[in-house]
Amino acid sequence: MRRLSTIPTGFRHWLLAFGLLVAPPVMAVTGVNPSGVNVKHNGVTTVFLTFQSLGANEQAVEAFWCGEVTTTGVSVSNPCVPGTFFGKLPARHNLSQISGVGNQRNLTDIMTIPASVARRAFQAAAQGADSDFFYVRRFTDGVSDSYVTVTCRMAGGGARTPLALTKVQILFNTGEGARPVYFLSRSQPLPEFGAWIQFTGTGRLKGRWEVVLPGDPEPTPQDLLTEATLPVEQRPLQRRYTLIDRFDRFLPPTGSFYLPGPNPELLPRNSDGPYKILLRIEATADKEGNSNTLNGVAVSGGVAGFALPVLRYYVGSQQNRLSAKTGHASRQITLLTPASQASLRGTDSPVFSWVDIPDALIYELQVQNENRETVLTAYIKPGISRYAAPPWLLEQSGRSMHWRIRALTYDGAELTATDWRIASIEP
């Protein structure tokens, strides 16, 4: 093929006009910040990333990890070396959003490295491979692709890794064990509660406790994210609810922490209905995870790759509670789907369904794995009679799972419960 510069000018213009000459692809995305991070070698790590200066039509397509790359930075071909693929970013962890101010168009990406990927990287390093591995994001504008790499350096998950929440549980501390939901009358006190938090890094955990009152607009999934998980311009748009208390704690690099909740007497219970207690985590400065957006630095201390759980309590009149307790306890719940010993498709999230009974004020779905460890608990209002499981339950594929439905009264007492039913998910 003749070089373009040797083709006569007039003829070259004619070729370009009719699309017979194709210019080399132009890479629009210019880079990522941070371009390298320390990550936990034996568990989940979450990092706030900014992919800078996307083109007008450029979109993120997929993300994956590999042990070796042919080049770092931005490239026009997949840099992942064949045979070193560690895994793809699961859909449930994909919280990427287009961001930026003015004409600046970025992608805010929350890179959550699953424990399975960290384990594969550690095993490869133990066999003599480099301890660094790579996160690769593919972008396309519909014509050409570009790939951007982030270097992941294995560390212990302590002070030199970004401050990120990897697991949060919020529970009431009752005399009968910890509960995610509590039922009471207006005259009854609420038990103490708090949050069990697992994290990487070290720094300030700053935030507040809020309560959603009966009749308030429901919080959206965006409202339940930590502030540091959102692009900077979207952080002030999260809905605020009734403030109960604030906190500001220093987290040492221990990996776990118990955050006690405010005095239960501060929580409202002067009207019947459902209440929700929200843990709101605010963004704090964290030099290990801060990200340059080209319009300033986004602080990312307190980032999390998931929506925070909600703690619920229900207030009912004494009459309602007594009627629920003395209701048709002899009535049995009829389970519908999945059928007993059913084998479910590994590509479709399971749907649990049943037939309601009178006087049940809420239903509890319990799902356990083959080791009889609880993997899912959900609460469903009467009249719905079904629950579509989240996609991550498909991680139980190839194994059996046990499930049942419990009907509860306002004080959390069990009205009736079904026997355990067994089903399995195909690989």
N, C-alpha and C positions, 0 to 999 in steps of 0.2 A: 504493500500500500504506500502511495506517495505521501510524504509529510504535507500537512496543511499549508505550511509556509511556502512550499515550492509550487503550489497550484496557483495559476494566474488569478489576480484579484477579481476580475469580473466573473470568471467561471466559479470561483469560490463562493461569491455572493449568490450565484444561481443555485449552487448545490445546497447552501444553507436555507435558502428560501423554500426549497422543495423538500427539506428534511432528509436529504441524502447524505449529509455529513452529521454525525452525532458528536456533540461536544462531550468531553469527559464529565462525569457527575460532579456536582458541586456540593460539598458538605456544608450544611447550614449550622447544625449544632457545633458550637466552638469548644466545649469542654465541660467539665464537671468539677464541683467543689463541695466537700474536699475530694481530692483525687486518690487519696490513700488514707485508710483508717485502721486502728487496732481493733480486733474483734475477739470475742471469747472463743476459745478453742474447744470447749466441751458443752456448749449450750446455745441458746438463742441470743442473737445480737441484733439490735435495731439502730439504724443510723439515718439521719436527715441529710439528703443529698439535693443539690441544685444542678440540673443539667442546663447549661447556659445558652441563650441566643438560638432558640429553635427557629426554623424557617416558618413562613406563614402557613404552609400546608403540612408541616412536618408533625408526625404523631409518633408516640412511643408504641412499639408493637409487642415486645416481649423482653424478658430479662432472665438471665441464667448465670450459673457459676461454673468455672472450669479451673483446673489446676495449672495450666500453662497457656500462654498466649504468644502469638508471633510478634505482636506489637502492642504498645500501650498508648493511651490517649484516644484520638479519633481516627477511625479507619473506614474504608469503603468496602471491606470484606470481613467476614466473620473471623476474628483473630483467635478463636478458641482452637487449640491443638486437638485434633481427633484423638479420642481415647482418654481425654482428661475431663470429660463432662461430669459435673457433680450434681446438677439438678436445676430445675426451673423455679422461678418465683411463684409460689402458690397463688391462685386467684384471690383467696381470702386475705392475703397479705399485700395485695396490690392496692395501695392507697395513693398512687401517683395522681397529681393534678396539674393542669396547666396554670401557671402563675406568672407574675411580673406586673410592673407598673408602667403605664404609658406604652411606648412601642417595644419595650423589652418583653420578650416572650420566652419564659423558662418552663422547665418541668420540675416541680417539687416531687421528689421521690422518697418514700420511706422504705429503705432497704432493710427488710427483716430476713436474716439468715436463719433458716430452720436448723434445729439441732442435728438433723440427718445430714445436712450439707457440711456443717462443722465437723461432724464425725468422719465423713469421707475425706475431708481435707486433712484431718489429724492422722488418719490411717495412712494416707498417701505420704505425709511427712515422715511417719514412723518407718516407712519402707524406703526412705532415702530421697524423696522428692523435696522440692523447695517448700519451706513453711508458708510462703505467701501463696494466696490463690486470688482469683479475680471475679468480680461482678461485671457482667457485660450487659449493656442496654442496647437494643436494636431500635433504630428510628427509620421511618420511611416517609417520603412525600408522595408516594404513589408511582414514582418513576425510578428512584434509586434509593438504596439503603445506606445507612451509616451506623457504625458501632462505636460505643464509648465504653472504656474500661475503668474500673475502680479497683485499686489494689487493696486486698484484705490481708492484714498482717496478724497472724495468730498471736494472742496474748492470753493473760489469765482472766480477763474480765474485770480487773480491778481499776486502779486510779487512772490508768492511761487509756481507757476505753471510754466512749461516749456515755453520758448519763442517760440511760434509757430504761423504761419499765418493760419487763418481759412477762410478768404474770401478776394479776391483781385479783384478790378475792375480798369481798366486803360482806361481812356476816354479823348477825346478832349473836352475842354471847349469852345464851340462855342456860339455865340450870340443866337442861336436857340435851345440851350440845349446841353447836353453832348452826344457825339457820339463815338462809337468804331471804326469808319472808316471815313476817310476824303478824298475828291477829290479836286485837284487843278491843275493849270498850273504851269510851271516852274517859272513864274514871280510872282506868288501869295505867300504870306507868310502863314506859318502854324499857327494855333491857339495854345494857351497854352494847356498843357495837364498835367496829373498827375495820381497818383494811390490812390484809396480809399482802405484802408487796415483795416481789423478786425483781432485781434490777442489775444492771451493769454500771461500772464507773463509780463516780463519787461526786458529790456536790449538794446544792440546795434543792430540797423538795418543797415547793411553795404552792399553795392553793387554798381552796375553800370547800366547805360543805354547804350544799344547797338542798332544798326540798321542793318537789313538785306537788302542789296542792290539788285536791280534786277539782276538776274543771279547768285547770291550766292546760295550755297547749302541750301536747306530748313532745318530749325531746326527740330530735331527729338523730340518726347515726352520726351526723356531723357534730351535733352538740355533745355527744358522748366521747369524742376524741379528746386527747389532751391538747392543750393549746399549741405545744411545740410540734405536733403532728401536722398542723395546717400551714399552708403558705402564709406569709406575714400579712398580706392584705386581707385575708379571710379571718384572721384571729379575732378582730373586734366584732364579727358578725355572729358569733355563737350566742344563742339565747341565754339570758340570765333568769334565774328563778329566785325564790325567797332565800336570802342568805341566813345561815345558821351560825357559822363560825369560820375563822380563818386559821391557817397554820403555816409555819415556816421552819422546817427542820433540816439539819445537815445530815446527809447520808454518808457514813464512812464506807469504804470499799469492802463491805462484808457480803454483799449479794442479796441480803434479805432484811426486811424491816417490818415492824408492826406499827401502824399509825392508828392511835386510838381516836375514836370519834368524839364529837362534842358531848356535853352533858345531855343525856336523853330528855331531861326536863325542858330543854330549849325547843324540842320538836313539837310542832302543832298537832293537835288531835281533837279540835273542837267541832269538827263536823264529820259525819259518816262518809266513808268512801276510801278509795285507794290513794296512798301517798307513795312517793318515790324519793329516796335519798340519793343525791348525786355527789360523787367525788370529782371535783374540778381541779385539774393539775395545770398550773400556769407555767409558761416557759421561763427558764432561767439561763443565765450565761454559762456556757460550758465550752472551754477552748478546745476540747478534744472533738467536739461535734459541731461547732459553729460553722455556718455555710455562707459563702460569698454569693449573693444574688446579682451582683453588678449594680444593684441599687442600694447597697448596704449589706450588713452582716445579719443573717437570721440566727437568733439565739435558739438553741434546740435542746437545752437541758430539760429532761422530762418527756422526751419523745416516746411514743408507744406505737406498735404496729397493730393495734386493735382498739375497738371501742371499749371504754371502761364499763364494768358491770353496774347494775342498778340494784340498790337495796330497797325492798318494798315492805310497807306495813299497811294493814287494812284496819280501819276503825269502824265498828258497827255498834248499834244500840244493844242494850242488854236483851231486849225482846228478840231481836234478830238472832243473836247468838244462842239463846235458849231454844228458839224454834229450830235452828240448825242442828243443835245437839240432840233434840228429841225427835228429829225427822225420821224419814224412812231409812233407817240404817240397815234394814234388812234387804233393801233393794241392791242389786248387784250391777256393776258397770259391765256392759258388753263390749268386748274388744272387737274391732273390725279388721283393720289392716295395720301392719303386715300380718298375714296369716301365720299360724304356728308352723314352725320349721320352714318358713318361706325362704327362698333364695332370691335376693334382690339384685338388680342390675348395679354394677359398680360405677355406672356413669350418671345415675339419677339419685338425688338425695331422697332418703326414705320419708314417707308421709305416714304418720301415726294417726289413727282415727278410732273412734269409739262412740257409744251411745250414752248420752247424758242420763243422770238420775235426778229426781226431785231433791231440793234442799241442799245440794252441793253448792258452795259459794265460790269455790275455785278448784281446779284440777291440777294435779302435779304429775308430770311425765318423768319417769326415771328410766335411764338407759345405762346399762352396765356392760363392760366388755367381758370376754370369756374368762378373765381372772376375777370377775365380780367386783371390779373397780368402777366407780361411777364416772362416766364420761360425759353425761349430759343430764341436766335437770332443767325443766321448763314449767312455767305456770300459765295456765290457759283459762280464760273466762268461760263460764257456762254459756251454752248456745253455739259455741264454735265447733267443738267436737272433733277437731283435727289439729295437727301440728306438723308443718313441713320442716324437717331437720335442716340445720345449716350444712353447707357443702363439706365442711371439715369432718363431718361424721363419716364420710367415705374413707377416711384414713383407717377405719376398722375393716376395710375390704380384705377378704380372705379369711376372716375370723367370724365367730358367732357372737351375737350380742343378745342380752336379756333386757326386756322392757316390761313395764307395767304402768298402770294409771291409779292414782290415789285421789279420792274425793275428800276435800278438807272443809272444815267449818271456819268461822271467823277467827277463832282463837288458835287455829292451826291444828286442832285435833283431827284425827283421821275418822271420817264418817264411814268409809268402806274402801277397800282396795282390791284390785284384781290379782290373780296369780301371775307369776312371771311367765312371759311368753318368749320363746327363742326364735330368732331369725338370723340370717347370715347375709353378708354382702359379697358378691362375686368379685374376684380380683380384677 
